[in-house]
Amino acid sequence: MDGTVGLGGHARLIAERLAPGGRLLGIDRDDAALEVARERLAGIEPPPLLRRGDFRDLAEMARAAGFDHVDGVLLDLGVSSPQLDDPGRGFSFRQDGPLDMRMDRRAPLTAERVVNTLPERELADLVRRLGEERWAARIAQFVVRRRPLASTRELAAAVEAAVPRAAWPRDIHPATRTFQAIRMHVNDELGSLERGLRGAVEILSTGGRLVVIAFHSLEDAAVKRFLAEESRDCVCPPGQPVCTCGHRATLRVLTRRPLRPSPEEVDRNPRSRSARLRAAERV
Ligand SMILES: C[S@@+](CC[C@H](N)C(=O)[O-])C[C@H]1O[C@@H](n2cnc3c(N)ncnc32)[C@H](O)[C@@H]1O
């Protein structure tokens, strides 16, 4: 099961290696991505099943598609390159576009609503928390002063004005963290991840594998914490003399440290540079 089928790159490689009788189920929140994936996966037998949805519901979606259990779950988190590169989707500060940032274009919450309606304090908190941005308070102040903002360039310009030139990061655009924070909020990415990981444990067969690729430190930290917790028999607070939680390990971690892309891969695909892959086996 590929919970983030995107353009079908991983899905194709997985589908080509399935054991006889195996079948791939691919999910994505984005209609446009699914259309591309459908073409990319054409001709594979048996044809992969593709469904639009959020991987937070992956166990339910698997059952609805006729799978009681699956032997593998892949989550390749975040946005895809075509989503980032299409100015009309509003993910990029490099090109001007509407403040959208929804992966699922039927979802009600847009970046425009977040940027223009959130109280300054909440906006600052969200940029600080999800963007790990130390200039969050000033950014929120500048954004609120410039409301209503309508485009990605206007948001990027507000951030550029808020962060003192001397404090601009050397390797990334000053608006990178703000855009990332708003995108994660609009799509409730940490909420989906938390529920998706639980769903994966629920639907994986014994010996089945969960593989997660994260590009963001908060996401990777959430995956690491989940795998650590699920690979322990007891999750009572340390120092408690008798176990009262009754928790039993559901996973065995296969990657003590996350796998990182090689320098050659980063050369070939610079967007892979922050990727961290973690894997676990259902016990
Ligand atoms: C990094 S891309 C995946 C690329 C894919 N592995 C490939 O080989 O082309 C992430 C994809 O996951 C989708 N996505 C992100 N969060 C999702 C979620 N919670 N539920 C379903 N799809 C999601 C995005 O729409 C995007 O298409």
The ligand as an SDF file (V2000), in Angstrom:
LIG
                    3D

 27 29  0  0  0  0  0  0  0  0999 V2000
    6.6500   13.3720   -1.9130 C   0  0  0  0  0  0  0  0  0  0  0  0
    5.1930   13.1070   -2.8400 S   0  0  0  0  0  0  0  0  0  0  0  0
    5.2100   11.3880   -3.1580 C   0  0  0  0  0  0  0  0  0  0  0  0
    5.9170   11.0240   -4.4100 C   0  0  0  0  0  0  0  0  0  0  0  0
    5.7730    9.5580   -4.7760 C   0  0  0  0  0  0  0  0  0  0  0  0
    6.3890    8.6890   -3.7890 N   0  0  0  0  0  0  0  0  0  0  0  0
    6.3320    9.2690   -6.1580 C   0  0  0  0  0  0  0  0  0  0  0  0
    7.1270    8.3360   -6.2920 O   0  0  0  0  0  0  0  0  0  0  0  0
    5.9680    9.9630   -7.1060 O   0  0  0  0  0  0  0  0  0  0  0  0
    3.9560   13.1940   -1.6280 C   0  0  0  0  0  0  0  0  0  0  0  0
    2.5560   12.9290   -2.1460 C   0  0  0  0  0  0  0  0  0  0  0  0
    1.7690   12.5750   -1.0200 O   0  0  0  0  0  0  0  0  0  0  0  0
    0.5310   13.2100   -1.0780 C   0  0  0  0  0  0  0  0  0  0  0  0
    0.1090   13.3480    0.3180 N   0  0  0  0  0  0  0  0  0  0  0  0
    0.6920   14.0790    1.2730 C   0  0  0  0  0  0  0  0  0  0  0  0
    0.0340   13.9260    2.4310 N   0  0  0  0  0  0  0  0  0  0  0  0
   -0.9810   13.0550    2.1950 C   0  0  0  0  0  0  0  0  0  0  0  0
   -1.9950   12.4760    2.9930 C   0  0  0  0  0  0  0  0  0  0  0  0
   -2.1210   12.7900    4.2810 N   0  0  0  0  0  0  0  0  0  0  0  0
   -2.8320   11.5940    2.4290 N   0  0  0  0  0  0  0  0  0  0  0  0
   -2.7130   11.2440    1.1160 C   0  0  0  0  0  0  0  0  0  0  0  0
   -1.7750   11.7720    0.3010 N   0  0  0  0  0  0  0  0  0  0  0  0
   -0.9160   12.6640    0.8320 C   0  0  0  0  0  0  0  0  0  0  0  0
    0.7770   14.5130   -1.8050 C   0  0  0  0  0  0  0  0  0  0  0  0
   -0.4110   14.9470   -2.4280 O   0  0  0  0  0  0  0  0  0  0  0  0
    1.8670   14.1210   -2.7960 C   0  0  0  0  0  0  0  0  0  0  0  0
    1.3220   13.7340   -4.0270 O   0  0  0  0  0  0  0  0  0  0  0  0
  1  2  1  0
  2  3  1  0
  2 10  1  0
  3  4  1  0
  4  5  1  0
  5  6  1  0
  5  7  1  0
  7  8  2  0
  7  9  1  0
 10 11  1  0
 11 12  1  0
 11 26  1  0
 12 13  1  0
 13 14  1  0
 13 24  1  0
 14 15  1  0
 14 23  1  0
 15 16  2  0
 16 17  1  0
 17 18  1  0
 17 23  2  0
 18 19  1  0
 18 20  2  0
 20 21  1  0
 21 22  2  0
 22 23  1  0
 24 25  1  0
 24 26  1  0
 26 27  1  0
M  CHG  2   2   1   9  -1
M  END
$$$$
